[in-house]
Amino acid sequence: MLELITGKRVFDLRSKDGLTPTQLHLFLMSELLGPFPPEFIAGCSKRDTFFDAHGKLLHQPTVRQDDSISERLSRSRWQGDILQTSAFIGRMLTIDPKQRPSASELLEDSWFQSEY
């Protein structure tokens, strides 16, 4: 949804600071969506490859991105409610699949009731 609205990739995985695509992807996810939930990290088979004992990413680029979903929408031509759209996209991108709403649940979101 964010890519459709903005015309830009959610996660640009072109190598930065010698990071692997997976290291960079995890970093960009945490930058956009917040830290990975401890319960999620605990269940990851490769957690020791990517996270320290406190759940912090082991590999991060020196340059941070720091733009939110709302900021990305603001820079686009989106004419709808940025806060409501940002909240909806954030729900779709919830990191932990156990916490992520299903497609059926997302269809019930108030965002679909909005007039755009």
C-alpha positions in Angstrom: 0.0 0.0 0.0 2.8 2.4 0.9 4.6 1.6 -2.3 1.4 2.1 -4.4 0.8 5.5 -2.8 4.3 6.9 -2.8 5.7 5.1 -5.9 8.8 4.3 -3.9 10.0 1.1 -2.2 9.3 0.7 1.4 12.7 -0.8 2.1 15.6 0.2 -0.3 18.0 -2.7 0.1 20.9 -1.3 -1.9 24.0 -2.0 0.1 25.0 0.5 2.7 28.2 0.4 4.9 28.9 -3.2 3.7 25.7 -4.6 5.3 24.1 -7.7 3.8 20.6 -7.3 2.4 19.2 -9.1 5.4 21.1 -6.9 7.9 20.0 -3.8 6.0 16.4 -5.0 5.8 16.2 -5.7 9.5 17.6 -2.2 10.2 15.2 -0.4 7.9 12.3 -2.4 9.4 13.3 -1.2 12.9 13.7 2.4 11.7 10.3 2.5 10.2 8.3 0.3 12.5 10.2 0.5 15.8 12.2 -2.1 17.7 11.6 -5.8 17.2 9.4 -7.2 20.0 11.4 -9.3 22.5 8.9 -12.2 22.2 9.4 -12.2 18.4 13.2 -12.2 18.7 13.1 -15.0 21.2 11.4 -17.3 18.6 13.8 -16.5 15.8 16.2 -19.3 14.9 18.9 -16.8 13.7 18.5 -14.3 16.5 22.2 -14.6 17.6 23.3 -13.7 14.0 21.4 -10.4 14.0 20.6 -9.4 17.6 22.6 -9.0 20.8 21.3 -10.4 24.1 19.2 -7.2 24.7 17.5 -7.4 21.3 19.5 -4.7 19.7 20.6 -5.1 16.1 24.2 -6.1 15.8 24.8 -4.5 12.4 23.6 -1.0 11.6 24.6 1.6 8.9 26.3 4.8 10.1 23.7 6.9 8.3 20.2 6.6 9.7 17.0 7.1 7.6 14.5 8.3 10.3 11.5 9.0 8.2 8.1 7.7 9.3 5.2 6.4 7.3 3.4 9.8 7.8 6.4 11.7 6.5 6.6 9.5 3.4 2.9 10.1 2.8 3.3 13.8 3.3 6.0 13.9 0.5 3.8 12.0 -1.9 0.7 13.3 -3.8 -1.6 11.5 -1.4 -4.8 13.5 -0.9 -6.3 11.4 1.9 -6.0 11.6 5.7 -2.3 11.0 6.3 -2.7 10.0 10.0 -5.4 7.5 9.3 -3.6 6.1 6.3 -0.3 5.9 8.2 -2.0 4.0 11.1 -3.6 1.6 8.6 -0.3 0.9 6.8 1.4 0.5 10.2 -1.1 -2.2 11.1 -0.3 -4.0 7.9 3.4 -3.8 8.6 3.3 -5.1 12.1 6.6 -7.0 12.6 5.3 -9.9 14.7 3.0 -12.1 12.5 1.2 -13.2 15.7 0.2 -9.6 16.3 -0.4 -8.6 12.7 -4.0 -8.3 11.7 -5.3 -10.8 9.1 -6.5 -9.5 5.7 -10.1 -10.0 6.9 -9.4 -7.9 10.0 -7.8 -5.2 7.9 -10.8 -5.1 5.6 -12.8 -4.0 8.7 -10.5 -1.1 9.4 -12.1 2.3 9.4 -9.7 3.4 6.7 -11.9 1.6 4.2 -14.9 3.6 5.4 -13.1 6.9 4.6 -14.0 8.9 1.6 -11.0 9.5 -0.6 
